[in-house]
Amino acid sequence: MFLTLSLDKLLKHCQERHASDLHLSVGLPPMARINGEIIALPFDNLDQETCQTLVYSALNTDQIVKFEKDWELDFSFTLKEIGRFRVNIFKERNYTEASFRIVSPEVLSITQLGLPEAALEIVRRPNGLVLVTGPTGSGKTTTLNSMVDQINQERRCRIITVEDPIEYLHQHKKSVILQREVYSDTHSFNIALRHVLRQDPDIIVVGEMRDLETISTAITAAETGHLVITTLHTNDSQQTIDRIVDVFPPHQQDQIRVQLASSLQGIVCQQLLPNVEKKGRVLAYEILIATPAVRRLIRENKLSQIDTFIQTGSEHGMISMDKCLKDLYQKGIISYDVALSKVKNPTAFKEI
């Protein structure tokens, strides 16, 4: 155990243990998520004063004022020689607590993440809407930034991102890339998006589509010749399309289906699962490509048929989550129980 507990030492300890997150809560020792599981670190339980001192050590004066006013705060910061971190500070039973996400020091390529060629081809489209979806902690932001880096390496264009907060810091390569942070550089996603078209973007990256106005503006931008890449908290392609449409009032939904059908390029749905040795995690994914047949299903609101088209669309680069899970199990990468717990159709999976 360290003689003096400090945030720097805690974060360094987490990095040395290859943790993805650090959680500070009153009444518990510092906790880390390692290979997907929450593990207690070898320190004493945090009392109220110690926990707040650790959390506040990451904040500047302005951030302290904002947190004490709003009781919620998202931001990111870099510690020299340790790394970069995304932070959420919050109140719990009137205690000040926090979650720290440890950001990888480098942006992995789409191939290094384990995604197939189809994911590369989606981001090589000149325009349209590309969606990366999955539950919290499924690596959406990592995949989104891999897509951005791929474009940055291959195309001479202007990329503008709107993020809350900025996690990965990109360097200008072939592209010019401008990264704007909500609350530091703009008041909200939708305000930033309303003005972004006047900033001459080729690629627009939206950290997350959170509300009707942001979704509407993103779809409009995708229709007007820009490539828009963004994320949603949804579990599969059908649910993703339903979520987007259902955000709008009933009288607008038919029009949104038409707009979405014309602008969508593809959806990557993903989740992170423990590998068979439980010493790391592996990416499982579903990929929908917006073929003419898929566009027709969206326009005609026949989304119940989406899964069938994904299952039979391998020639277009599509793959279902169940097929991906089956492949990972048969290759000995994940266990049978893990695969079975995540498939949509357990009966069919048991027959393999």
C-alpha positions as CSV (number, residue, x, y, z in Angstrom):
1,M,0.0,0.0,0.0
2,F,1.3,3.5,-0.8
3,L,2.1,5.6,2.3
4,T,0.5,8.7,0.8
5,L,-2.6,8.2,-1.4
6,S,-2.7,10.6,-4.4
7,L,-4.7,10.6,-7.6
8,D,-1.5,10.4,-9.7
9,K,-0.4,7.3,-7.9
10,L,-3.9,5.7,-8.2
11,L,-4.1,6.4,-11.9
12,K,-0.5,5.1,-12.5
13,H,-1.4,2.0,-10.5
14,C,-4.5,1.4,-12.7
15,Q,-2.4,1.8,-15.8
16,E,0.2,-0.7,-14.6
17,R,-2.7,-3.2,-14.0
18,H,-4.2,-2.5,-17.5
19,A,-7.4,-1.2,-16.0
20,S,-10.0,0.6,-18.1
21,D,-11.6,2.6,-15.3
22,L,-11.0,3.9,-11.8
23,H,-13.9,4.5,-9.5
24,L,-13.7,6.6,-6.3
25,S,-16.6,6.1,-3.8
26,V,-17.0,6.9,-0.1
27,G,-16.9,3.8,2.1
28,L,-15.1,1.7,-0.4
29,P,-11.4,1.3,-1.4
30,P,-10.6,2.7,-4.9
31,M,-12.0,0.3,-7.4
32,A,-10.8,-0.5,-10.9
33,R,-12.4,-2.2,-13.9
34,I,-9.9,-4.8,-15.1
35,N,-10.9,-7.1,-18.0
36,G,-14.5,-6.0,-17.6
37,E,-14.7,-6.8,-13.8
38,I,-14.7,-4.4,-10.9
39,I,-11.8,-5.1,-8.6
40,A,-10.9,-3.5,-5.2
41,L,-7.4,-1.9,-5.2
42,P,-5.1,-2.5,-2.3
43,F,-5.9,0.7,-0.4
44,D,-8.1,1.6,2.7
45,N,-11.7,2.5,2.3
46,L,-12.1,6.2,1.4
47,D,-13.7,8.5,3.9
48,Q,-15.7,11.6,2.7
49,E,-12.8,14.0,3.1
50,T,-10.2,11.8,1.4
51,C,-12.5,11.0,-1.5
52,Q,-13.3,14.7,-2.1
53,T,-9.7,15.7,-1.9
54,L,-8.7,13.1,-4.5
55,V,-11.5,14.2,-6.8
56,Y,-10.8,17.9,-6.4
57,S,-7.1,17.4,-7.1
58,A,-8.1,16.8,-10.8
59,L,-10.0,20.1,-11.0
60,N,-9.1,23.7,-11.6
61,T,-10.9,26.6,-9.9
62,D,-13.5,27.1,-12.6
63,Q,-14.3,23.4,-12.7
64,I,-14.8,23.3,-9.0
65,V,-17.2,26.3,-9.2
66,K,-19.1,24.6,-12.1
67,F,-19.4,21.2,-10.3
68,E,-20.6,22.8,-7.0
69,K,-23.3,24.6,-9.0
70,D,-24.4,21.7,-11.3
71,W,-23.4,18.6,-9.2
72,E,-22.3,16.9,-12.4
73,L,-19.1,17.5,-14.5
74,D,-17.6,15.8,-17.5
75,F,-14.0,16.7,-18.6
76,S,-10.7,15.2,-19.7
77,F,-7.1,15.8,-18.7
78,T,-3.6,14.6,-19.3
79,L,-1.0,13.7,-16.6
80,K,2.5,14.0,-17.9
81,E,4.2,10.6,-18.1
82,I,1.0,8.8,-17.0
83,G,-1.6,9.4,-19.7
84,R,-4.9,10.9,-20.6
85,F,-8.2,10.4,-18.8
86,R,-11.9,11.1,-19.3
87,V,-13.7,12.0,-16.0
88,N,-17.2,12.2,-14.7
89,I,-17.7,13.7,-11.2
90,F,-21.0,13.4,-9.5
91,K,-22.9,13.4,-6.2
92,E,-24.0,10.2,-4.5
93,R,-25.8,10.5,-1.1
94,N,-24.4,14.0,-0.9
95,Y,-20.8,12.7,-1.3
96,T,-18.5,13.8,-4.1
97,E,-17.4,10.8,-6.1
98,A,-15.9,10.2,-9.6
99,S,-15.2,7.8,-12.4
100,F,-12.0,8.0,-14.5
101,R,-11.8,6.3,-17.9
102,I,-8.2,5.6,-18.9
103,V,-7.7,6.6,-22.6
104,S,-5.3,4.5,-24.6
105,P,-2.2,6.5,-25.5
106,E,-2.6,5.7,-29.1
107,V,-5.4,5.4,-31.6
108,L,-5.6,1.8,-32.7
109,S,-6.5,1.1,-36.3
110,I,-9.8,-0.4,-37.3
111,T,-8.0,-3.7,-38.1
112,Q,-6.2,-3.7,-34.7
113,L,-9.5,-3.4,-33.0
114,G,-10.7,-6.6,-34.7
115,L,-13.2,-5.0,-37.1
116,P,-13.5,-6.4,-40.6
117,E,-12.8,-4.7,-44.0
118,A,-16.5,-3.7,-44.2
119,A,-16.0,-1.2,-41.4
120,L,-13.1,0.4,-43.4
121,E,-15.2,0.7,-46.5
122,I,-18.0,2.4,-44.6
123,V,-15.8,5.3,-43.6
124,R,-14.4,5.6,-47.1
125,R,-17.8,6.7,-48.3
126,P,-17.8,10.4,-49.4
127,N,-20.9,11.3,-47.5
128,G,-23.8,10.0,-45.5
129,L,-24.3,8.8,-41.9
130,V,-22.2,6.2,-40.1
131,L,-23.3,5.0,-36.7
132,V,-21.3,3.3,-34.0
133,T,-23.5,1.8,-31.3
134,G,-23.4,-0.4,-28.2
135,P,-23.9,-0.3,-24.4
136,T,-21.8,1.9,-22.1
137,G,-18.2,0.6,-22.0
138,S,-18.4,-1.2,-25.3
139,G,-15.6,0.8,-27.0
140,K,-17.8,3.1,-29.2
141,T,-15.5,6.1,-28.7
142,T,-12.4,4.0,-29.5
143,T,-14.0,2.8,-32.7
144,L,-15.2,6.2,-33.7
145,N,-11.7,7.6,-33.2
146,S,-10.2,4.8,-35.2
147,M,-12.5,5.8,-38.0
148,V,-11.4,9.4,-37.7
149,D,-7.7,8.4,-37.8
150,Q,-8.3,6.2,-40.8
151,I,-9.7,9.2,-42.7
152,N,-6.9,11.4,-41.4
153,Q,-4.3,9.1,-42.9
154,E,-6.0,8.6,-46.2
155,R,-7.8,11.8,-47.3
156,R,-7.0,15.5,-47.7
157,C,-10.1,17.0,-46.1
158,R,-11.3,19.0,-43.2
159,I,-12.6,17.1,-40.2
160,I,-14.5,18.8,-37.4
161,T,-15.4,17.0,-34.2
162,V,-17.8,17.9,-31.4
163,E,-17.1,15.9,-28.2
164,D,-18.0,15.8,-24.6
165,P,-15.3,15.6,-23.5
166,I,-12.4,15.2,-26.0
167,E,-10.7,11.9,-25.2
168,Y,-8.2,11.1,-28.0
169,L,-6.1,14.0,-29.3
170,H,-5.5,13.8,-33.0
171,Q,-2.6,15.3,-35.0
172,H,-3.0,16.7,-38.4
173,K,-1.9,14.2,-41.0
174,K,-3.3,14.3,-44.5
175,S,-6.4,16.0,-43.1
176,V,-6.9,19.2,-41.1
177,I,-8.7,18.1,-37.9
178,L,-10.4,20.5,-35.5
179,Q,-11.6,19.1,-32.1
180,R,-14.3,21.1,-30.3
181,E,-15.3,20.3,-26.7
182,V,-18.7,20.9,-25.3
183,Y,-18.7,23.5,-22.5
184,S,-15.2,24.6,-23.3
185,D,-15.5,25.5,-27.0
186,T,-19.3,25.4,-27.5
187,H,-22.4,25.3,-25.3
188,S,-23.9,22.1,-26.7
189,F,-23.8,19.5,-29.4
190,N,-26.8,21.0,-31.2
191,I,-25.5,24.6,-31.1
192,A,-22.1,23.4,-32.5
193,L,-23.8,21.4,-35.3
194,R,-26.0,24.4,-36.2
195,H,-22.9,26.4,-37.0
196,V,-20.6,23.7,-38.3
197,L,-21.7,23.8,-41.9
198,R,-20.3,27.3,-42.1
199,Q,-16.9,26.0,-41.1
200,D,-16.3,24.2,-44.4
201,P,-16.2,20.6,-43.1
202,D,-15.9,17.5,-45.2
203,I,-16.3,15.2,-42.2
204,I,-18.4,15.9,-39.1
205,V,-17.8,13.8,-36.0
206,V,-20.4,14.0,-33.2
207,G,-19.4,12.3,-30.0
208,E,-22.9,11.2,-29.2
209,M,-26.4,11.9,-30.5
210,R,-28.3,12.8,-27.4
211,D,-31.4,14.7,-28.4
212,L,-33.9,15.4,-31.2
213,E,-32.2,18.6,-32.4
214,T,-28.7,16.9,-32.6
215,I,-30.1,13.9,-34.4
216,S,-32.1,16.1,-36.8
217,T,-29.1,18.3,-37.6
218,A,-26.7,15.3,-38.0
219,I,-29.1,13.7,-40.5
220,T,-29.5,17.0,-42.5
221,A,-25.7,17.4,-42.6
222,A,-25.3,13.8,-43.9
223,E,-27.9,14.6,-46.6
224,T,-26.1,17.7,-47.8
225,G,-22.9,16.0,-48.9
226,H,-21.0,15.5,-45.6
227,L,-19.8,12.3,-44.0
228,V,-21.2,12.3,-40.4
229,I,-19.8,9.8,-37.9
230,T,-21.5,9.5,-34.5
231,T,-22.5,7.1,-31.7
232,L,-25.7,5.9,-30.0
233,H,-26.4,3.8,-26.9
234,T,-28.3,1.0,-28.7
235,N,-27.7,-2.7,-28.9
236,D,-28.4,-3.7,-32.5
237,S,-29.2,-2.2,-35.9
238,Q,-32.9,-2.5,-35.7
239,Q,-33.0,-0.8,-32.3
240,T,-30.7,1.9,-33.6
241,I,-33.1,2.9,-36.4
242,D,-36.1,2.6,-34.1
243,R,-34.4,4.9,-31.6
244,I,-33.6,7.6,-34.1
245,V,-37.1,7.6,-35.6
246,D,-38.9,7.4,-32.2
247,V,-37.1,10.5,-31.0
248,F,-39.3,12.6,-33.4
249,P,-43.0,13.4,-33.0
250,P,-45.3,11.0,-34.8
251,H,-46.2,13.5,-37.6
252,Q,-42.5,13.7,-38.5
253,Q,-41.5,10.1,-38.4
254,D,-42.4,9.1,-42.0
255,Q,-40.2,12.0,-43.2
256,I,-37.3,11.0,-41.0
257,R,-37.5,7.4,-42.3
258,V,-37.1,8.8,-45.8
259,Q,-34.2,11.0,-44.8
260,L,-32.5,8.2,-42.8
261,A,-33.0,5.7,-45.7
262,S,-31.3,8.1,-48.1
263,S,-28.4,9.2,-45.9
264,L,-27.5,6.1,-43.9
265,Q,-24.3,4.3,-45.0
266,G,-23.8,1.7,-42.3
267,I,-24.1,0.8,-38.6
268,V,-21.5,-0.9,-36.5
269,C,-23.0,-2.4,-33.3
270,Q,-20.5,-3.7,-30.8
271,Q,-19.8,-5.1,-27.3
272,L,-16.7,-6.0,-25.4
273,L,-16.5,-9.6,-24.0
274,P,-14.0,-11.4,-21.7
275,N,-11.7,-13.7,-23.7
276,V,-11.6,-17.4,-22.9
277,E,-8.6,-16.9,-20.5
278,K,-10.3,-14.0,-18.8
279,K,-7.1,-12.0,-19.2
280,G,-8.5,-9.4,-21.7
281,R,-11.5,-8.5,-23.7
282,V,-12.4,-9.0,-27.3
283,L,-14.7,-7.1,-29.6
284,A,-17.9,-8.7,-30.9
285,Y,-19.8,-6.8,-33.6
286,E,-22.7,-6.6,-36.0
287,I,-22.4,-4.7,-39.2
288,L,-25.3,-3.4,-41.3
289,I,-24.6,-1.9,-44.8
290,A,-27.2,0.4,-46.3
291,T,-27.9,-1.5,-49.5
292,P,-30.8,-0.5,-51.7
293,A,-32.9,-3.3,-50.1
294,V,-32.1,-2.1,-46.6
295,R,-32.9,1.5,-47.5
296,R,-36.3,0.3,-48.8
297,L,-37.0,-1.5,-45.5
298,I,-36.3,1.7,-43.6
299,R,-38.5,3.8,-45.8
300,E,-41.4,1.3,-45.6
301,N,-40.9,0.8,-41.8
302,K,-40.3,-2.9,-42.2
303,L,-37.5,-3.0,-39.6
304,S,-38.5,-6.5,-38.4
305,Q,-36.8,-7.8,-41.6
306,I,-33.5,-6.1,-40.9
307,D,-32.0,-9.1,-39.0
308,T,-32.8,-11.4,-41.9
309,F,-31.1,-9.1,-44.4
310,I,-28.0,-8.9,-42.2
311,Q,-27.8,-12.7,-41.9
312,T,-28.0,-13.0,-45.7
313,G,-25.9,-10.0,-46.6
314,S,-22.4,-11.4,-46.2
315,E,-21.6,-10.6,-49.8
316,H,-22.0,-6.9,-49.0
317,G,-19.9,-7.2,-45.8
318,M,-22.7,-7.6,-43.4
319,I,-22.5,-9.8,-40.3
320,S,-24.9,-10.5,-37.5
321,M,-23.9,-10.4,-33.8
322,D,-24.9,-14.0,-33.5
323,K,-22.7,-15.0,-36.4
324,C,-19.8,-13.0,-34.9
325,L,-20.3,-14.6,-31.5
326,K,-20.4,-18.1,-33.1
327,D,-17.1,-17.4,-35.0
328,L,-15.4,-16.2,-31.8
329,Y,-16.5,-19.3,-29.9
330,Q,-15.5,-21.7,-32.6
331,K,-12.1,-20.1,-32.8
332,G,-11.6,-20.6,-29.1
333,I,-11.5,-16.8,-28.4
334,I,-14.5,-16.6,-26.1
335,S,-16.2,-19.3,-24.0
336,Y,-19.4,-21.1,-24.8
337,D,-21.2,-19.5,-21.8
338,V,-20.2,-16.0,-22.7
339,A,-21.3,-16.5,-26.3
340,L,-24.6,-18.0,-25.2
341,S,-25.3,-15.2,-22.8
342,K,-25.1,-12.6,-25.6
343,V,-26.8,-14.2,-28.6
344,K,-30.3,-13.2,-29.8
345,N,-31.3,-16.7,-30.7
346,P,-29.9,-19.1,-28.0
347,T,-31.8,-22.1,-29.5
348,A,-30.0,-21.8,-32.8
349,F,-26.7,-21.3,-31.1
350,K,-27.0,-24.4,-29.0
351,E,-27.4,-26.4,-32.2
352,I,-23.9,-25.6,-33.5
